[in-house]
Amino acid sequence: MAIYRLLKNRAFGPDEIKVLTAAYEEALRTLRLANRSDPTTEIVAKKIIELAQRGERDPVRLRECAIRSLTSASPPEVESTGRDLPHTRWAGRA
């Protein structure tokens, strides 16, 4: 599991590790990532660890911020403008 491997050389105590792994598992469940070898699982783990290193310890906020970081980095969507060339806009932005 990505988060355990990434936590090996970090200075987190047992209680903190429980919080981080709970946030990680919930994030994967929310994202429906059952395949633990999916590269996205490592991205989620890294984001949760990054947030924890900044001091965040609430598992709900860890999970939500990790999920939001994935969706805010979405590739551009292409929409038709009725012309020959499509109009590109970033997902989640008007």
C-alpha positions as CSV (number, residue, x, y, z in Angstrom):
1,M,0.0,0.0,0.0
2,A,1.4,3.4,-1.1
3,I,0.9,5.3,2.2
4,Y,2.7,2.7,4.4
5,R,5.7,2.7,2.1
6,L,5.8,6.5,2.0
7,L,5.4,6.8,5.8
8,K,8.5,4.6,6.5
9,N,11.0,7.4,6.8
10,R,8.7,10.1,8.2
11,A,8.5,11.5,11.7
12,F,4.9,10.6,12.5
13,G,3.9,8.8,15.7
14,P,1.5,5.8,15.8
15,D,-1.6,7.9,16.5
16,E,-0.8,10.2,13.6
17,I,-0.2,7.2,11.3
18,K,-3.6,5.9,12.2
19,V,-5.2,9.2,11.2
20,L,-3.3,9.4,7.9
21,T,-4.1,5.8,6.9
22,A,-7.7,6.3,7.8
23,A,-7.9,9.5,5.7
24,Y,-6.1,7.6,2.9
25,E,-8.4,4.6,3.0
26,E,-11.5,6.9,3.0
27,A,-10.2,8.9,0.1
28,L,-9.6,5.8,-2.0
29,R,-13.1,4.6,-1.1
30,T,-14.6,7.9,-2.1
31,L,-12.7,7.9,-5.4
32,R,-13.6,4.2,-5.9
33,L,-9.9,3.2,-6.3
34,A,-9.9,-0.5,-5.4
35,N,-6.8,-1.3,-7.4
36,R,-4.0,-0.4,-5.0
37,S,-1.4,-0.5,-7.8
38,D,-3.2,2.4,-9.6
39,P,-0.7,5.3,-9.7
40,T,-3.5,7.7,-8.4
41,T,-3.3,5.9,-5.0
42,E,0.3,7.2,-4.6
43,I,-0.7,10.7,-5.5
44,V,-3.4,10.6,-2.8
45,A,-0.9,9.2,-0.3
46,K,1.7,11.9,-1.1
47,K,-0.9,14.7,-0.8
48,I,-2.1,13.4,2.6
49,I,1.4,13.2,3.9
50,E,2.2,16.7,2.5
51,L,-0.8,18.1,4.3
52,A,0.1,16.3,7.6
53,Q,3.6,17.7,7.4
54,R,2.1,21.2,7.3
55,G,0.2,20.3,10.5
56,E,-3.2,19.1,9.4
57,R,-4.4,16.2,11.6
58,D,-8.2,16.1,10.9
59,P,-8.9,12.9,8.8
60,V,-11.9,14.5,7.1
61,R,-10.0,17.6,6.0
62,L,-7.0,15.4,4.9
63,R,-9.3,13.3,2.8
64,E,-11.2,16.2,1.3
65,C,-8.1,18.2,0.5
66,A,-6.5,15.2,-1.1
67,I,-9.5,14.6,-3.3
68,R,-9.9,18.3,-4.2
69,S,-6.2,18.4,-5.2
70,L,-6.9,15.7,-7.8
71,T,-10.0,17.3,-9.2
72,S,-8.5,20.8,-9.3
73,A,-5.7,19.5,-11.6
74,S,-8.1,18.3,-14.2
75,P,-7.1,18.5,-17.9
76,P,-8.9,21.0,-20.1
77,E,-12.3,20.2,-21.5
78,V,-13.1,20.9,-25.1
79,E,-16.4,22.3,-26.0
80,S,-17.9,23.2,-29.3
81,T,-18.2,26.9,-30.2
82,G,-20.0,26.3,-33.4
83,R,-16.9,27.2,-35.4
84,D,-14.3,25.0,-37.0
85,L,-12.0,25.1,-34.0
86,P,-13.1,23.9,-30.6
87,H,-12.9,26.3,-27.6
88,T,-10.8,25.0,-24.7
89,R,-11.6,25.8,-21.1
90,W,-10.3,24.3,-17.8
91,A,-12.6,21.9,-16.0
92,G,-14.3,23.5,-13.0
93,R,-13.8,27.0,-14.3
94,A,-16.2,29.1,-16.3
